[in-house]
Amino acid sequence: MPERLKTGTIFICLLTIAILAVSAPCLRAQGRVIHLSEADIAHQAVDESALRSQLEFLTDSLCAGRATGTAGANAATFWLAAQFRSLGLQAPGDSYIRHFRANGKTGRNVLGILRGSQRHPDAGYVILAASYDGLGILDGRMYPGADSNASGITALLGVARMIRSMQRIGKNYGRNVLLVAIDGKNLSLSGSQALFDILGDGSLTDPATGRAITRDRIALFVNLDQLGSTLSPIHAGRPDYLLMLTGATGTRNATLDACNTRYGTGLDLGYDYYGSRDFTRLFYSRVSDQRPFVEGGIPAVMFTSGITLNNNKVQDTLQTLDLSVLKRRIWLIFHWMERII
């Protein structure tokens, strides 16, 4: 065979192998080739050991309960910025960190853009948010805030990591995701209000287009608020549950239901706050970070595992959380998110 033809044949073979490797990812185990589905690849991006490591950092004495304006909160802020950078998120402006003032303290929201598609950088946005501040140290005792809301932050990072795993195998999405780690929840939701304000004044710019990210370009605000506990189940004997609040008491979400079945997460799903119209309205419209967006007419969704007797107490520790269920909640929220971005 002529050398040129041989070289061309080898090149075509190598190219074919590369294409097959991208289109059908696989693992080799005990001599067998196991082909992975997209869901398998996404699920592998989030494991319990990573969740534990992140929660350990956020609840460590270094972060000291993460009270807004303290050195502990600053440690969490810069850790989050580093996490966003490692995920390949784009900073909206010259920094991931946006400062605001509340009750005489400096709060810091951490923002990053997860580009849906390189071909369509000017697509709209879905905000995926979770608060990261806590009560800090009171009367000499540290309030770790593991469930409230280190669990929500780990979920936010987990969903982002799963989206990135899909993009690495060539998947594109129709919208960008603006990830926001929100400070100041415990200061009258000042961080989410500051976020809503900068979306109104045009000061938040997308570096890929140079255009302002404004309220009219936000399709949905998704809030992850306490997702690590199994202590307040919807039904007795079902610790593997998840609440989705949309303001419409008891109205099921067909997309979430379908994802829960299709991808085997099998969670017990609730669409109100334990059957109470008043408490559903309270948590959806008044006391969590989606409030400024709901009041401003922007659609919002809240995912939570509910309040427990550990909330706002020193016993809100990593040891009280169920990481296996937290992982499944993250998986399901990701699959739902894929259908709205």
C-alpha positions as YAML, in Angstrom:
chain: A
units: angstrom
residues:
- id: 1
  name: MET
  ca: [0.00, 0.00, 0.00]
- id: 2
  name: PRO
  ca: [1.40, 3.43, -0.93]
- id: 3
  name: GLU
  ca: [2.61, 5.40, 2.08]
- id: 4
  name: ARG
  ca: [0.18, 8.29, 1.37]
- id: 5
  name: LEU
  ca: [-2.80, 5.90, 1.20]
- id: 6
  name: LYS
  ca: [-1.69, 4.11, 4.37]
- id: 7
  name: THR
  ca: [-1.42, 7.42, 6.22]
- id: 8
  name: GLY
  ca: [-4.87, 8.48, 5.00]
- id: 9
  name: THR
  ca: [-6.40, 5.18, 6.08]
- id: 10
  name: ILE
  ca: [-4.87, 5.46, 9.54]
- id: 11
  name: PHE
  ca: [-6.15, 9.04, 9.85]
- id: 12
  name: ILE
  ca: [-9.70, 8.01, 8.89]
- id: 13
  name: CYS
  ca: [-9.62, 5.16, 11.42]
- id: 14
  name: LEU
  ca: [-8.42, 7.43, 14.19]
- id: 15
  name: LEU
  ca: [-11.04, 10.04, 13.29]
- id: 16
  name: THR
  ca: [-13.78, 7.39, 13.38]
- id: 17
  name: ILE
  ca: [-12.63, 6.20, 16.79]
- id: 18
  name: ALA
  ca: [-12.63, 9.78, 18.10]
- id: 19
  name: ILE
  ca: [-16.16, 10.40, 16.81]
- id: 20
  name: LEU
  ca: [-17.43, 7.19, 18.37]
- id: 21
  name: ALA
  ca: [-15.76, 8.09, 21.65]
- id: 22
  name: VAL
  ca: [-17.59, 11.41, 21.76]
- id: 23
  name: SER
  ca: [-20.96, 10.13, 20.57]
- id: 24
  name: ALA
  ca: [-20.98, 7.00, 22.74]
- id: 25
  name: PRO
  ca: [-18.95, 7.49, 25.93]
- id: 26
  name: CYS
  ca: [-18.06, 4.26, 27.65]
- id: 27
  name: LEU
  ca: [-16.25, 2.70, 30.56]
- id: 28
  name: ARG
  ca: [-14.12, -0.43, 30.46]
- id: 29
  name: ALA
  ca: [-14.71, -2.72, 33.42]
- id: 30
  name: GLN
  ca: [-13.33, -6.24, 33.78]
- id: 31
  name: GLY
  ca: [-12.79, -6.53, 30.04]
- id: 32
  name: ARG
  ca: [-16.32, -5.30, 29.18]
- id: 33
  name: VAL
  ca: [-17.17, -2.05, 27.44]
- id: 34
  name: ILE
  ca: [-20.08, -0.30, 29.15]
- id: 35
  name: HIS
  ca: [-21.77, 2.45, 27.16]
- id: 36
  name: LEU
  ca: [-23.00, 5.37, 29.23]
- id: 37
  name: SER
  ca: [-26.18, 7.34, 28.66]
- id: 38
  name: GLU
  ca: [-26.23, 11.13, 28.96]
- id: 39
  name: ALA
  ca: [-27.94, 10.72, 32.34]
- id: 40
  name: ASP
  ca: [-25.17, 8.38, 33.53]
- id: 41
  name: ILE
  ca: [-22.51, 10.91, 32.56]
- id: 42
  name: ALA
  ca: [-24.38, 13.75, 34.27]
- id: 43
  name: HIS
  ca: [-24.95, 11.72, 37.45]
- id: 44
  name: GLN
  ca: [-21.26, 10.88, 37.68]
- id: 45
  name: ALA
  ca: [-20.49, 14.61, 37.96]
- id: 46
  name: VAL
  ca: [-22.01, 14.69, 41.46]
- id: 47
  name: ASP
  ca: [-21.01, 12.22, 44.15]
- id: 48
  name: GLU
  ca: [-21.42, 12.15, 47.90]
- id: 49
  name: SER
  ca: [-17.73, 12.59, 48.67]
- id: 50
  name: ALA
  ca: [-17.67, 15.91, 46.77]
- id: 51
  name: LEU
  ca: [-20.85, 17.04, 48.49]
- id: 52
  name: ARG
  ca: [-19.35, 16.17, 51.86]
- id: 53
  name: SER
  ca: [-16.13, 18.06, 51.12]
- id: 54
  name: GLN
  ca: [-18.01, 21.21, 50.12]
- id: 55
  name: LEU
  ca: [-20.30, 21.04, 53.14]
- id: 56
  name: GLU
  ca: [-17.33, 20.50, 55.44]
- id: 57
  name: PHE
  ca: [-15.72, 23.67, 54.18]
- id: 58
  name: LEU
  ca: [-18.85, 25.80, 54.44]
- id: 59
  name: THR
  ca: [-19.59, 24.59, 57.98]
- id: 60
  name: ASP
  ca: [-15.98, 24.75, 59.17]
- id: 61
  name: SER
  ca: [-14.81, 27.20, 61.84]
- id: 62
  name: LEU
  ca: [-12.92, 29.06, 59.09]
- id: 63
  name: CYS
  ca: [-16.29, 30.24, 57.73]
- id: 64
  name: ALA
  ca: [-17.55, 30.70, 61.31]
- id: 65
  name: GLY
  ca: [-21.22, 30.49, 60.42]
- id: 66
  name: ARG
  ca: [-20.92, 32.84, 57.40]
- id: 67
  name: ALA
  ca: [-22.64, 35.90, 58.89]
- id: 68
  name: THR
  ca: [-22.76, 38.77, 56.40]
- id: 69
  name: GLY
  ca: [-19.85, 41.20, 56.74]
- id: 70
  name: THR
  ca: [-17.64, 38.88, 58.80]
- id: 71
  name: ALA
  ca: [-14.28, 37.31, 57.99]
- id: 72
  name: GLY
  ca: [-16.00, 33.92, 57.87]
- id: 73
  name: ALA
  ca: [-18.44, 35.11, 55.23]
- id: 74
  name: ASN
  ca: [-15.53, 36.56, 53.24]
- id: 75
  name: ALA
  ca: [-13.80, 33.17, 53.29]
- id: 76
  name: ALA
  ca: [-16.96, 31.61, 51.86]
- id: 77
  name: THR
  ca: [-17.25, 34.39, 49.27]
- id: 78
  name: PHE
  ca: [-13.77, 33.87, 47.84]
- id: 79
  name: TRP
  ca: [-14.15, 30.09, 47.96]
- id: 80
  name: LEU
  ca: [-17.34, 30.42, 45.91]
- id: 81
  name: ALA
  ca: [-15.63, 32.69, 43.38]
- id: 82
  name: ALA
  ca: [-12.89, 30.06, 43.01]
- id: 83
  name: GLN
  ca: [-15.53, 27.36, 42.51]
- id: 84
  name: PHE
  ca: [-17.22, 29.42, 39.79]
- id: 85
  name: ARG
  ca: [-13.87, 29.95, 38.08]
- id: 86
  name: SER
  ca: [-13.03, 26.24, 38.20]
- id: 87
  name: LEU
  ca: [-16.38, 25.45, 36.56]
- id: 88
  name: GLY
  ca: [-15.53, 27.79, 33.70]
- id: 89
  name: LEU
  ca: [-18.24, 30.32, 34.48]
- id: 90
  name: GLN
  ca: [-17.83, 33.78, 33.02]
- id: 91
  name: ALA
  ca: [-17.75, 36.73, 35.39]
- id: 92
  name: PRO
  ca: [-20.31, 39.41, 34.51]
- id: 93
  name: GLY
  ca: [-17.86, 42.29, 34.51]
- id: 94
  name: ASP
  ca: [-14.36, 42.36, 35.98]
- id: 95
  name: SER
  ca: [-15.19, 40.19, 39.01]
- id: 96
  name: TYR
  ca: [-17.47, 37.41, 40.16]
- id: 97
  name: ILE
  ca: [-18.21, 39.40, 43.32]
- id: 98
  name: ARG
  ca: [-20.77, 42.21, 43.60]
- id: 99
  name: HIS
  ca: [-20.86, 44.27, 46.78]
- id: 100
  name: PHE
  ca: [-23.90, 45.84, 48.42]
- id: 101
  name: ARG
  ca: [-24.68, 47.54, 51.72]
- id: 102
  name: ALA
  ca: [-27.25, 46.32, 54.23]
- id: 103
  name: ASN
  ca: [-27.75, 47.39, 57.85]
- id: 104
  name: GLY
  ca: [-24.33, 49.03, 57.87]
- id: 105
  name: LYS
  ca: [-22.62, 45.86, 56.63]
- id: 106
  name: THR
  ca: [-21.03, 44.97, 53.31]
- id: 107
  name: GLY
  ca: [-22.63, 41.98, 51.62]
- id: 108
  name: ARG
  ca: [-21.20, 40.11, 48.66]
- id: 109
  name: ASN
  ca: [-23.18, 38.27, 46.01]
- id: 110
  name: VAL
  ca: [-21.18, 35.91, 43.81]
- id: 111
  name: LEU
  ca: [-22.31, 35.75, 40.15]
- id: 112
  name: GLY
  ca: [-21.21, 33.69, 37.17]
- id: 113
  name: ILE
  ca: [-22.63, 33.00, 33.71]
- id: 114
  name: LEU
  ca: [-22.92, 29.43, 32.47]
- id: 115
  name: ARG
  ca: [-23.14, 29.90, 28.70]
- id: 116
  name: GLY
  ca: [-25.93, 27.81, 27.15]
- id: 117
  name: SER
  ca: [-24.42, 27.81, 23.69]
- id: 118
  name: GLN
  ca: [-21.34, 29.38, 22.16]
- id: 119
  name: ARG
  ca: [-23.30, 29.78, 18.92]
- id: 120
  name: HIS
  ca: [-26.02, 31.87, 20.57]
- id: 121
  name: PRO
  ca: [-24.36, 33.89, 23.35]
- id: 122
  name: ASP
  ca: [-27.17, 36.46, 23.37]
- id: 123
  name: ALA
  ca: [-29.84, 34.02, 24.53]
- id: 124
  name: GLY
  ca: [-32.00, 34.84, 27.53]
- id: 125
  name: TYR
  ca: [-31.23, 33.77, 31.09]
- id: 126
  name: VAL
  ca: [-32.48, 31.53, 33.86]
- id: 127
  name: ILE
  ca: [-31.21, 32.51, 37.31]
- id: 128
  name: LEU
  ca: [-30.17, 29.61, 39.54]
- id: 129
  name: ALA
  ca: [-29.62, 30.94, 43.05]
- id: 130
  name: ALA
  ca: [-28.96, 29.87, 46.63]
- id: 131
  name: SER
  ca: [-28.14, 31.94, 49.70]
- id: 132
  name: TYR
  ca: [-24.87, 31.24, 51.51]
- id: 133
  name: ASP
  ca: [-24.90, 33.53, 54.56]
- id: 134
  name: GLY
  ca: [-25.74, 32.25, 58.03]
- id: 135
  name: LEU
  ca: [-26.12, 33.46, 61.58]
- id: 136
  name: GLY
  ca: [-22.40, 33.34, 62.36]
- id: 137
  name: ILE
  ca: [-21.30, 33.31, 66.00]
- id: 138
  name: LEU
  ca: [-23.80, 34.37, 68.66]
- id: 139
  name: ASP
  ca: [-23.00, 34.41, 72.38]
- id: 140
  name: GLY
  ca: [-19.75, 32.61, 71.67]
- id: 141
  name: ARG
  ca: [-21.41, 29.70, 69.83]
- id: 142
  name: MET
  ca: [-21.07, 29.00, 66.12]
- id: 143
  name: TYR
  ca: [-24.15, 28.30, 64.02]
- id: 144
  name: PRO
  ca: [-22.83, 26.07, 61.20]
- id: 145
  name: GLY
  ca: [-25.87, 26.44, 58.92]
- id: 146
  name: ALA
  ca: [-25.36, 23.09, 57.20]
- id: 147
  name: ASP
  ca: [-28.90, 22.70, 55.92]
- id: 148
  name: SER
  ca: [-29.58, 26.44, 56.01]
- id: 149
  name: ASN
  ca: [-28.14, 26.96, 53.50]
- id: 150
  name: ALA
  ca: [-24.83, 25.25, 52.81]
- id: 151
  name: SER
  ca: [-26.95, 22.45, 51.35]
- id: 152
  name: GLY
  ca: [-28.49, 24.83, 48.81]
- id: 153
  name: ILE
  ca: [-25.05, 26.08, 47.77]
- id: 154
  name: THR
  ca: [-23.74, 22.54, 47.24]
- id: 155
  name: ALA
  ca: [-26.84, 21.83, 45.17]
- id: 156
  name: LEU
  ca: [-26.23, 24.94, 43.06]
- id: 157
  name: LEU
  ca: [-22.63, 23.87, 42.38]
- id: 158
  name: GLY
  ca: [-23.78, 20.31, 41.67]
- id: 159
  name: VAL
  ca: [-26.36, 21.34, 39.07]
- id: 160
  name: ALA
  ca: [-23.77, 23.59, 37.39]
- id: 161
  name: ARG
  ca: [-21.27, 20.74, 37.32]
- id: 162
  name: MET
  ca: [-23.83, 18.44, 35.69]
- id: 163
  name: ILE
  ca: [-24.65, 21.01, 33.00]
- id: 164
  name: ARG
  ca: [-20.93, 21.43, 32.30]
- id: 165
  name: SER
  ca: [-20.52, 17.65, 31.98]
- id: 166
  name: MET
  ca: [-23.18, 17.67, 29.27]
- id: 167
  name: GLN
  ca: [-21.54, 20.54, 27.44]
- id: 168
  name: ARG
  ca: [-18.25, 18.67, 27.40]
- id: 169
  name: ILE
  ca: [-19.86, 15.94, 25.28]
- id: 170
  name: GLY
  ca: [-21.28, 18.53, 22.88]
- id: 171
  name: LYS
  ca: [-24.70, 19.40, 24.28]
- id: 172
  name: ASN
  ca: [-26.04, 22.93, 23.82]
- id: 173
  name: TYR
  ca: [-28.88, 24.76, 25.56]
- id: 174
  name: GLY
  ca: [-31.23, 27.50, 24.44]
- id: 175
  name: ARG
  ca: [-30.66, 29.82, 27.42]
- id: 176
  name: ASN
  ca: [-27.77, 30.93, 29.58]
- id: 177
  name: VAL
  ca: [-27.77, 30.24, 33.31]
- id: 178
  name: LEU
  ca: [-26.86, 33.06, 35.68]
- id: 179
  name: LEU
  ca: [-25.63, 31.36, 38.85]
- id: 180
  name: VAL
  ca: [-25.85, 33.48, 41.97]
- id: 181
  name: ALA
  ca: [-24.65, 32.68, 45.49]
- id: 182
  name: ILE
  ca: [-26.66, 35.20, 47.49]
- id: 183
  name: ASP
  ca: [-25.49, 36.95, 50.65]
- id: 184
  name: GLY
  ca: [-27.72, 38.80, 53.08]
- id: 185
  name: LYS
  ca: [-30.70, 36.46, 53.32]
- id: 186
  name: ASN
  ca: [-30.58, 36.88, 57.08]
- id: 187
  name: LEU
  ca: [-30.54, 40.66, 56.63]
- id: 188
  name: SER
  ca: [-34.06, 41.02, 55.24]
- id: 189
  name: LEU
  ca: [-33.25, 39.34, 51.90]
- id: 190
  name: SER
  ca: [-30.93, 42.24, 51.11]
- id: 191
  name: GLY
  ca: [-28.75, 40.21, 48.72]
- id: 192
  name: SER
  ca: [-31.62, 39.08, 46.49]
- id: 193
  name: GLN
  ca: [-32.98, 42.64, 46.52]
- id: 194
  name: ALA
  ca: [-29.53, 43.94, 45.47]
- id: 195
  name: LEU
  ca: [-29.51, 41.40, 42.62]
- id: 196
  name: PHE
  ca: [-32.98, 42.49, 41.50]
- id: 197
  name: ASP
  ca: [-31.86, 46.13, 41.63]
- id: 198
  name: ILE
  ca: [-28.79, 45.69, 39.40]
- id: 199
  name: LEU
  ca: [-30.96, 43.86, 36.88]
- id: 200
  name: GLY
  ca: [-33.04, 47.02, 36.81]
- id: 201
  name: ASP
  ca: [-30.32, 49.65, 36.53]
- id: 202
  name: GLY
  ca: [-28.39, 48.05, 33.67]
- id: 203
  name: SER
  ca: [-25.13, 47.69, 35.60]
- id: 204
  name: LEU
  ca: [-24.82, 43.92, 35.09]
- id: 205
  name: THR
  ca: [-23.17, 43.21, 31.73]
- id: 206
  name: ASP
  ca: [-22.69, 39.99, 29.81]
- id: 207
  name: PRO
  ca: [-19.03, 39.92, 28.67]
- id: 208
  name: ALA
  ca: [-19.83, 37.81, 25.60]
- id: 209
  name: THR
  ca: [-22.16, 40.42, 24.09]
- id: 210
  name: GLY
  ca: [-21.49, 43.66, 25.96]
- id: 211
  name: ARG
  ca: [-25.23, 43.94, 26.57]
- id: 212
  name: ALA
  ca: [-26.80, 44.58, 29.95]
- id: 213
  name: ILE
  ca: [-28.54, 41.64, 31.63]
- id: 214
  name: THR
  ca: [-31.92, 43.14, 32.42]
- id: 215
  name: ARG
  ca: [-35.09, 41.95, 34.10]
- id: 216
  name: ASP
  ca: [-36.97, 41.52, 30.83]
- id: 217
  name: ARG
  ca: [-34.38, 38.95, 29.75]
- id: 218
  name: ILE
  ca: [-34.86, 36.73, 32.82]
- id: 219
  name: ALA
  ca: [-37.16, 33.80, 32.00]
- id: 220
  name: LEU
  ca: [-37.21, 32.28, 35.50]
- id: 221
  name: PHE
  ca: [-35.69, 32.61, 38.97]
- id: 222
  name: VAL
  ca: [-34.91, 29.23, 40.58]
- id: 223
  name: ASN
  ca: [-34.11, 29.26, 44.30]
- id: 224
  name: LEU
  ca: [-32.45, 26.36, 46.15]
- id: 225
  name: ASP
  ca: [-33.22, 26.84, 49.84]
- id: 226
  name: GLN
  ca: [-32.45, 24.00, 52.28]
- id: 227
  name: LEU
  ca: [-32.10, 20.71, 50.46]
- id: 228
  name: GLY
  ca: [-30.07, 18.45, 52.74]
- id: 229
  name: SER
  ca: [-32.42, 17.21, 55.43]
- id: 230
  name: THR
  ca: [-34.81, 14.27, 55.53]
- id: 231
  name: LEU
  ca: [-36.33, 15.22, 58.88]
- id: 232
  name: SER
  ca: [-39.58, 16.76, 57.60]
- id: 233
  name: PRO
  ca: [-40.99, 14.19, 55.16]
- id: 234
  name: ILE
  ca: [-44.18, 14.76, 53.22]
- id: 235
  name: HIS
  ca: [-45.40, 11.26, 54.02]
- id: 236
  name: ALA
  ca: [-44.36, 9.01, 56.90]
- id: 237
  name: GLY
  ca: [-41.69, 6.51, 55.92]
- id: 238
  name: ARG
  ca: [-40.56, 8.48, 52.86]
- id: 239
  name: PRO
  ca: [-37.42, 10.44, 53.81]
- id: 240
  name: ASP
  ca: [-36.54, 10.72, 50.10]
- id: 241
  name: TYR
  ca: [-38.74, 13.68, 49.21]
- id: 242
  name: LEU
  ca: [-38.57, 17.13, 47.61]
- id: 243
  name: LEU
  ca: [-40.85, 20.18, 47.70]
- id: 244
  name: MET
  ca: [-41.32, 22.43, 44.67]
- id: 245
  name: LEU
  ca: [-43.14, 25.71, 45.37]
- id: 246
  name: THR
  ca: [-44.43, 27.89, 42.54]
- id: 247
  name: GLY
  ca: [-47.14, 29.89, 44.25]
- id: 248
  name: ALA
  ca: [-49.88, 27.67, 42.85]
- id: 249
  name: THR
  ca: [-50.78, 25.55, 45.88]
- id: 250
  name: GLY
  ca: [-50.83, 21.84, 45.16]
- id: 251
  name: THR
  ca: [-50.49, 22.19, 41.37]
- id: 252
  name: ARG
  ca: [-48.25, 19.41, 40.11]
- id: 253
  name: ASN
  ca: [-45.44, 20.09, 37.67]
- id: 254
  name: ALA
  ca: [-45.67, 17.62, 34.81]
- id: 255
  name: THR
  ca: [-42.04, 18.15, 33.79]
- id: 256
  name: LEU
  ca: [-40.68, 17.43, 37.27]
- id: 257
  name: ASP
  ca: [-42.95, 14.39, 37.61]
- id: 258
  name: ALA
  ca: [-41.79, 13.04, 34.25]
- id: 259
  name: CYS
  ca: [-38.10, 13.54, 35.05]
- id: 260
  name: ASN
  ca: [-38.53, 11.88, 38.43]
- id: 261
  name: THR
  ca: [-39.86, 8.77, 36.70]
- id: 262
  name: ARG
  ca: [-37.63, 8.73, 33.63]
- id: 263
  name: TYR
  ca: [-34.31, 9.16, 35.40]
- id: 264
  name: GLY
  ca: [-35.01, 6.90, 38.36]
- id: 265
  name: THR
  ca: [-34.64, 9.49, 41.12]
- id: 266
  name: GLY
  ca: [-37.94, 8.25, 42.56]
- id: 267
  name: LEU
  ca: [-38.44, 11.06, 45.05]
- id: 268
  name: ASP
  ca: [-41.69, 11.70, 46.90]
- id: 269
  name: LEU
  ca: [-42.69, 15.07, 45.40]
- id: 270
  name: GLY
  ca: [-44.78, 17.79, 47.01]
- id: 271
  name: TYR
  ca: [-46.08, 20.97, 45.41]
- id: 272
  name: ASP
  ca: [-47.15, 22.95, 48.45]
- id: 273
  name: TYR
  ca: [-45.83, 23.44, 51.97]
- id: 274
  name: TYR
  ca: [-47.29, 20.32, 53.63]
- id: 275
  name: GLY
  ca: [-50.79, 21.06, 52.41]
- id: 276
  name: SER
  ca: [-51.03, 24.54, 53.91]
- id: 277
  name: ARG
  ca: [-52.06, 27.36, 51.59]
- id: 278
  name: ASP
  ca: [-50.91, 30.01, 54.09]
- id: 279
  name: PHE
  ca: [-47.47, 28.49, 54.69]
- id: 280
  name: THR
  ca: [-46.99, 27.90, 50.98]
- id: 281
  name: ARG
  ca: [-47.69, 31.58, 50.38]
- id: 282
  name: LEU
  ca: [-45.39, 32.56, 53.27]
- id: 283
  name: PHE
  ca: [-42.36, 30.59, 52.06]
- id: 284
  name: TYR
  ca: [-42.90, 31.33, 48.40]
- id: 285
  name: SER
  ca: [-43.81, 35.01, 48.58]
- id: 286
  name: ARG
  ca: [-42.39, 36.41, 51.80]
- id: 287
  name: VAL
  ca: [-39.40, 34.82, 53.52]
- id: 288
  name: SER
  ca: [-37.12, 33.42, 50.83]
- id: 289
  name: ASP
  ca: [-34.89, 34.94, 48.18]
- id: 290
  name: GLN
  ca: [-37.35, 34.77, 45.30]
- id: 291
  name: ARG
  ca: [-39.53, 37.44, 46.94]
- id: 292
  name: PRO
  ca: [-38.18, 40.50, 45.02]
- id: 293
  name: PHE
  ca: [-38.60, 38.60, 41.76]
- id: 294
  name: VAL
  ca: [-42.11, 37.42, 42.56]
- id: 295
  name: GLU
  ca: [-43.08, 40.96, 43.54]
- id: 296
  name: GLY
  ca: [-41.43, 42.23, 40.35]
- id: 297
  name: GLY
  ca: [-43.47, 39.92, 38.13]
- id: 298
  name: ILE
  ca: [-40.65, 37.49, 37.24]
- id: 299
  name: PRO
  ca: [-41.68, 33.80, 37.42]
- id: 300
  name: ALA
  ca: [-39.97, 31.94, 40.26]
- id: 301
  name: VAL
  ca: [-39.61, 28.42, 41.61]
- id: 302
  name: MET
  ca: [-38.34, 27.31, 45.01]
- id: 303
  name: PHE
  ca: [-36.95, 23.86, 45.79]
- id: 304
  name: THR
  ca: [-36.65, 22.86, 49.46]
- id: 305
  name: SER
  ca: [-36.72, 19.97, 51.90]
- id: 306
  name: GLY
  ca: [-38.53, 22.13, 54.44]
- id: 307
  name: ILE
  ca: [-37.80, 23.60, 57.85]
- id: 308
  name: THR
  ca: [-36.66, 21.28, 60.64]
- id: 309
  name: LEU
  ca: [-36.09, 21.65, 64.37]
- id: 310
  name: ASN
  ca: [-32.38, 22.14, 63.62]
- id: 311
  name: ASN
  ca: [-32.85, 25.37, 61.67]
- id: 312
  name: ASN
  ca: [-31.16, 28.44, 63.16]
- id: 313
  name: LYS
  ca: [-29.63, 26.30, 65.90]
- id: 314
  name: VAL
  ca: [-26.09, 25.18, 66.69]
- id: 315
  name: GLN
  ca: [-27.11, 21.60, 65.86]
- id: 316
  name: ASP
  ca: [-27.63, 22.39, 62.16]
- id: 317
  name: THR
  ca: [-24.54, 20.36, 61.30]
- id: 318
  name: LEU
  ca: [-23.34, 18.19, 58.46]
- id: 319
  name: GLN
  ca: [-24.06, 15.10, 60.54]
- id: 320
  name: THR
  ca: [-27.81, 15.81, 60.42]
- id: 321
  name: LEU
  ca: [-27.96, 15.75, 56.60]
- id: 322
  name: ASP
  ca: [-28.62, 12.84, 54.26]
- id: 323
  name: LEU
  ca: [-26.11, 13.15, 51.41]
- id: 324
  name: SER
  ca: [-27.57, 10.25, 49.44]
- id: 325
  name: VAL
  ca: [-30.95, 11.97, 49.24]
- id: 326
  name: LEU
  ca: [-29.32, 15.36, 48.63]
- id: 327
  name: LYS
  ca: [-27.52, 13.85, 45.65]
- id: 328
  name: ARG
  ca: [-30.77, 12.51, 44.19]
- id: 329
  name: ARG
  ca: [-32.43, 15.91, 44.68]
- id: 330
  name: ILE
  ca: [-29.58, 17.55, 42.77]
- id: 331
  name: TRP
  ca: [-29.92, 15.00, 39.98]
- id: 332
  name: LEU
  ca: [-33.64, 15.66, 39.64]
- id: 333
  name: ILE
  ca: [-33.31, 19.45, 39.72]
- id: 334
  name: PHE
  ca: [-30.67, 19.20, 36.98]
- id: 335
  name: HIS
  ca: [-32.92, 17.07, 34.74]
- id: 336
  name: TRP
  ca: [-35.77, 19.53, 35.27]
- id: 337
  name: MET
  ca: [-33.43, 22.48, 34.56]
- id: 338
  name: GLU
  ca: [-32.33, 20.89, 31.28]
- id: 339
  name: ARG
  ca: [-35.87, 21.19, 30.02]
- id: 340
  name: ILE
  ca: [-36.25, 24.88, 30.78]
- id: 341
  name: ILE
  ca: [-32.89, 26.20, 29.56]
...
